[in-house]
């Protein structure tokens, strides 16, 4: 367990260290401006310890940019073919959990 409040919150909320690390890497990309200035500010605040995940969830300050990002993602995902979606899922699992085919297969099938 880490002393960093964000790391602790991510591990507690998400459940696996690998997925928590992936979320933290995404926050680093957001901090760099990948999704606009509002979410860059949010990521900077989270990563610096200026706020925590629960506070972000309770505030309306980031609600619009987060909602817009979710809608944009849903539109993008809806345009994917089933094969593209499956490939991306496999790529994401490999990036998060490693290239262990058996582990990836059991996560995909639940076996």
Secondary structure, DSSP 8 states (H G I E B T S, - for coil): --S-HHHHHHHHHH--HHHHHHHHHHHHHHHTTTT-HHHHHHHHHHHHTSS-HHHHHH-STTHHHHHHHHHHHHHHHHTS-HHHHHHHHHHHHHHHH-S-HHHHHHHHH--
